[in-house]
Structure formats: structure tokens, C-alpha cells
Amino acid sequence: MGITGSLTPDQLEFFHSQGYLVIESFASEDEIRGLRKRMDELLTQFDCSVSSIFSTKNQKNTTDNYFFESAEKISFFFEEKAFGDDGLLKQPKELSINKVGHALHELDPLYKEFTYSSNFSSLVSSLGYRRPVVMQSMYIFKQPGIGGEVVPHQDNSFVYTDPQSCTGLWIALEDTTTVNGCLWAIPGSHKNGLVRRFIRGETGVTFDQPSPSYEQKDFVSIEMKAGSLIAIHGDLIHQSFENLSPKSRHAYSLHVVESDGCKWAKDNWIQRENMPEPLYVLP
């Protein structure tokens, strides 16, 4: 099948030089409304007696079988600060979830339809993918008051192929600002290459190198309107701070890799027998 790329030469030049690109009005108001409504339904059905905690600061110690099995399921992960000293939730489950992942795009019909739309195929085609596969999808809540910090990282650390091929696609479902925890990035940092990997072994997961220290002055804030998408190079250093505001910051995030000529690393945290269905296949 033929796919027409949607990015202009100027947009591609910006992405390759800066390591990211914001595209406004990528998702329509109706699409945003539908995704959020469907997530409300999934949360209502969710039995919070079976769950896990997600943390980018201490994931080694909070990783369990529930996390590993989520690669091919729709699973729910709580914020670290969702529980009191008594081990009980301090507020309703709907305001306590950090994210839902990691196979929404495969298992939920609405999210699959949105992910496999021509909008995504055209965008990914512009970036040069021939047989792109979405390896994970996440609905991220960034809850009011307790939305956890996401420390500086590179997506290729977690979603690694040889050669490296990951691109993050992150859609704002609400306005994101410096107040409610928008993304921050170091422009051009992708040119320095991958600094460490997140590896799964017999005893669990760990990074193969300590985290470098970064100067906050090198980061720029990336505020986005609801419906905007940011494409993130797999080696770009990016982060977000805690959300201490009274407003949430919902987003839908995908990580795409090339399956034509790129080998999925066997020591990635995601380990599965079969790759997901590709977005498209070029001859």
C-alpha cells in the first residue's frame, strides 16, 4: 500500500535538528472526547484490588509480574502518593491512577481505531518507517496534586531495537502547561546518542548505567493545547515534573519501532512471542 507522508520539509528539518516536533490539532475534539469517555468506562470496570504502582524513580523495586504481563494487557498502575500510611487509597481510584497500559492500542476497539488511523500512518511514514509497529501504548493521567515526576530519560532506553528506531508519539488530551506538568526537553540532545538501557534479567529490571546529571537550564518547556501531538526522537532527553496543581494533564502515548530490518532486543522489559500488527507495510 502507498502512504503519503504528512510532514513538510520544514517540520522534518526541525524534528531532525531539535529531536522533537509539536503538531497542533492532530486529534479532533470528538476524538479527544471519545478517548476520555472510554477511559472513564475502563476505570469504572477496573477492580482496584489487582494493580501495581508505577514509578520512574524506583521502578526496580515496584516492578512485579503485573507490570511484565501488562505488555499484552490493559493494566492499571497507581501513583506512588495515592496510598496513605494505612495502605488504603487516600481518594477515589479515578484520581489515584498514574497510567493505563500497555496494549490499549491492540485490545480496546476505540483506541485501536484511533491508533491505526491514517493520521498516524501518514505521520510515521514521513519519518521513514517501512513497517512500523506500536510496541506499547499508555493513557497517562498526571493526577491533580499527586501526579508523579517523570525523571529525565530517553525512550530508546526502554523500547530498544538494533539498530535503534523508537519514536514516541504523545497526544495531549488536555492543555499541558508548566503548572500541571507539561513535558520538558533538551533540544538537540538526541544527537549525543543513547546513554543507558533499561534491561530485564532473571532478577527483574535494572538500568545498565547510572543516570547522568542534567542542568535544568538546558531544558525547555513544551506547553501544548489539547489535541496537539509531539513526536519525540528515541534519544531525546525529556522529563516532566510533579503535578501539584488542582488540574489533571491527561495524555495518550505511543512508542513506535521499525520492524523491517530492526531487531527487537530480547532483554527489553517487553517480552512477547509475537509482534503487534504493523500500522502499515510498504513493499
C-alpha positions in Angstrom: 0.0 0.0 0.0 1.1 3.6 -0.6 1.3 6.0 2.3 1.6 9.8 1.8 3.7 11.5 4.4 2.0 14.4 6.2 5.1 16.4 7.4 6.5 19.3 5.5 10.3 19.7 4.8 10.5 22.4 7.4 8.8 20.2 10.0 11.1 17.3 9.2 14.2 19.6 9.4 13.0 20.8 12.9 12.4 17.3 14.1 15.9 16.1 13.0 17.7 19.1 14.4 15.8 19.5 17.7 14.7 15.9 18.3 11.0 16.7 18.7 8.1 18.2 16.8 4.8 19.6 18.0 1.8 19.2 15.6 -1.2 21.2 16.6 -4.8 20.0 16.2 -3.7 16.4 15.5 -6.7 14.9 17.3 -10.2 16.4 16.9 -12.4 17.4 19.8 -14.6 14.5 19.1 -11.7 12.1 19.2 -10.5 13.5 22.5 -13.9 13.3 24.0 -14.3 9.7 22.8 -10.9 8.6 24.2 -11.6 10.2 27.6 -15.1 8.8 27.8 -13.8 5.3 27.0 -11.1 5.6 29.7 -13.8 6.6 32.2 -15.6 3.4 31.4 -12.5 1.3 31.7 -11.8 2.9 35.1 -15.3 2.2 36.3 -14.9 -1.5 35.4 -11.4 -1.7 37.0 -11.1 -3.9 40.1 -8.5 -1.9 42.2 -7.7 -5.0 44.3 -5.5 -6.2 41.5 -3.0 -3.5 40.4 0.5 -2.1 40.8 2.4 1.1 41.4 4.3 2.9 38.7 7.4 5.0 39.4 10.2 6.3 37.2 12.3 6.9 40.3 12.1 3.5 41.8 10.7 1.1 39.2 13.1 -1.7 40.0 11.6 -2.1 43.4 8.0 -1.6 42.3 8.1 -3.9 39.3 6.2 -7.2 39.6 4.6 -9.8 37.4 1.6 -7.5 36.9 3.9 -5.0 35.3 5.5 -7.5 33.0 2.2 -9.1 31.9 0.8 -5.6 31.1 2.8 -5.7 27.8 -0.1 -7.6 26.3 -2.9 -6.4 28.5 -4.8 -3.3 29.6 -3.5 -2.8 33.1 -3.8 -0.1 35.7 -1.0 1.5 37.7 -1.4 3.7 40.8 0.5 6.8 41.7 3.1 6.4 44.4 1.4 9.0 46.5 -2.1 7.5 46.1 -1.9 5.5 49.3 -1.9 6.5 53.0 0.2 5.0 55.8 -2.6 2.5 56.3 -2.1 1.2 52.8 -5.6 2.4 51.6 -6.3 4.8 48.8 -6.5 8.4 50.0 -9.0 9.4 47.3 -11.2 7.7 44.7 -9.5 5.3 42.3 -10.3 7.6 39.3 -8.0 10.2 40.9 -5.3 7.7 42.0 -4.2 6.1 38.8 -0.9 7.0 37.2 -1.4 5.3 33.9 -3.2 2.5 32.0 -1.1 0.4 29.6 0.4 -1.2 27.7 -1.8 -2.8 25.0 -4.7 -0.3 24.7 -3.9 0.0 21.0 -4.3 -3.7 20.5 -7.2 -4.7 22.8 -9.6 -1.8 23.0 -11.5 -1.2 19.8 -11.8 2.5 20.1 -8.1 3.0 21.0 -7.1 0.6 18.2 -9.2 2.5 15.6 -7.6 5.8 16.7 -4.0 4.4 16.7 -4.3 2.7 13.4 -5.8 5.7 11.7 -4.4 7.3 8.5 -3.3 10.3 10.6 -0.7 8.2 12.5 0.3 6.2 9.4 0.9 9.4 7.4 3.0 10.9 10.2 5.1 7.8 10.8 5.6 7.4 7.1 7.1 10.9 7.0 9.7 9.8 9.5 10.8 7.0 7.2 9.2 3.9 8.7 8.5 1.0 6.3 6.9 -1.5 8.7 6.1 0.4 11.9 4.9 -1.4 15.0 3.4 0.2 18.1 5.1 -1.7 20.9 3.3 0.0 23.8 0.5 2.4 24.5 -0.3 4.3 27.7 -3.0 6.6 28.9 -1.3 8.9 31.3 -3.3 10.9 33.9 -0.8 13.2 35.7 -3.4 13.4 38.5 -4.1 16.7 40.4 -1.8 17.2 43.4 -0.2 13.7 43.2 0.8 13.3 39.5 4.3 11.9 39.8 7.5 13.3 38.4 9.0 11.6 35.3 12.7 11.8 35.6 14.9 12.7 32.6 15.1 9.8 30.2 15.3 8.6 26.6 12.6 6.4 25.1 15.2 4.1 23.4 16.3 3.1 26.9 13.0 1.2 27.3 12.0 0.3 23.8 15.2 -0.8 22.2 15.9 -2.2 18.7 19.1 -2.9 16.8 19.6 -0.5 15.1 17.7 1.9 17.3 14.3 3.0 15.9 12.0 4.2 18.6 9.8 7.4 18.2 7.5 8.5 20.9 4.1 9.9 19.9 2.4 11.8 22.7 -1.1 13.3 22.3 -2.3 15.9 24.8 -5.9 15.2 25.8 -5.9 18.3 28.0 -4.0 21.5 27.8 -0.5 21.0 29.2 1.3 23.8 31.0 4.3 24.4 33.3 1.7 24.4 36.1 0.1 21.0 35.6 3.2 19.0 34.5 4.0 19.6 30.8 6.9 18.0 29.0 10.4 19.5 29.1 13.2 18.5 26.8 16.8 19.3 25.9 16.7 20.4 22.3 19.2 18.6 20.1 20.2 16.1 22.9 19.3 13.2 20.6 22.5 13.9 18.7 24.5 12.7 21.6 23.2 9.1 21.4 21.8 6.7 23.9 23.3 6.9 27.4 21.8 3.8 29.1 19.3 0.9 28.7 16.6 -0.5 30.9 17.2 -4.2 30.9 15.2 -7.2 32.0 17.1 -10.1 33.5 16.4 -13.1 35.7 16.1 -11.0 38.8 13.9 -8.2 37.4 14.7 -4.9 35.7 17.6 -2.5 36.1 19.5 0.2 34.2 22.9 -0.8 32.8 24.4 2.6 33.6 23.7 5.2 36.3 21.8 8.3 35.2 23.8 11.2 34.0 23.2 14.6 35.8 21.5 17.2 33.7 21.3 21.0 34.1 17.8 22.3 34.3 18.8 25.4 32.4 19.3 23.2 29.3 15.6 22.1 29.3 12.8 24.0 27.5 9.2 23.7 28.5 6.8 22.3 25.8 3.3 23.6 26.6 0.6 22.1 24.3 -3.1 22.6 23.6 -5.4 19.6 23.9 -5.4 17.7 20.6 -1.7 18.5 19.9 0.8 15.8 19.3 4.5 15.8 20.0 6.8 13.4 18.1 9.9 12.5 20.2 13.1 11.1 18.9 14.1 8.0 20.8 17.3 9.5 22.1 15.9 12.9 23.1 16.3 13.7 26.8 12.9 14.7 28.2 11.1 14.8 31.5 8.1 16.2 33.4 7.7 17.5 36.9 5.1 16.6 39.6 1.7 18.0 39.1 1.0 19.9 42.3 -1.8 21.9 40.7 -5.6 21.2 41.0 -5.9 20.3 37.3 -5.0 17.0 35.7 -3.0 16.5 32.5 -4.3 13.6 30.5 -2.3 12.2 27.5 -2.2 9.2 25.2 1.3 8.0 24.4 2.6 5.5 21.9 6.1 4.1 21.2 6.7 3.1 17.6 9.6 1.0 16.3 10.7 -0.2 12.9 10.2 -4.0 12.3 11.8 -4.0 8.8 15.5 -4.7 9.4 15.5 -3.8 13.1 15.7 -6.5 15.7 13.7 -6.3 18.9 16.1 -6.7 21.9 15.4 -9.9 23.9 16.3 -8.1 27.1 13.8 -5.3 26.7 11.2 -5.3 29.6 8.6 -6.1 27.0 9.0 -9.7 26.1 6.4 -11.3 23.8 6.2 -14.1 21.3 4.6 -12.2 18.5 5.0 -8.6 17.5 1.8 -6.4 17.3 0.2 -5.8 13.9 2.1 -3.2 12.0 0.5 0.2 11.2 1.2 -0.5 7.5 3.7 -2.4 5.4 5.5 -0.8 2.5 6.5 -3.0 -0.5 
